[in-house]
Amino acid sequence: MSSLRRGGSYKPTQGMPSWPRCRTEWRYGVLSHKVIAIDAGHVCQNLYLACAAIGAGTCAIGAYHQEKMDALLGVDGVDEFTIYLAPVGKIKA
């Protein structure tokens, strides 16, 4: 069973929502937070397109309890942290 069906989510190496800040900071320095947000937006936009292609739906969520989501994903909230949530499901006909 996939981690999404169990109520989990993807880890940083598999995609959103957790993002490894240190991988971006070494290259972009003080602009890293902006680049992370732009990249997350691009990933979510592609998720919307992929969902449309397979007849599924998604909804980007930016309002969540930060510490609880970081704990659920097993990230420290400092070097890796949750930035976006996007559940995916079939659209009822």
Protein Blocks (a to p, Z undefined) as FASTA:
>chain_A
ZZklnopacdfklocfbdcfklmmmmnmmmmmmmmmmmmmmmmmmmmmmmmmnopacddd
fbdcfklmmmmnopghlmpccfbdcddddddZZ
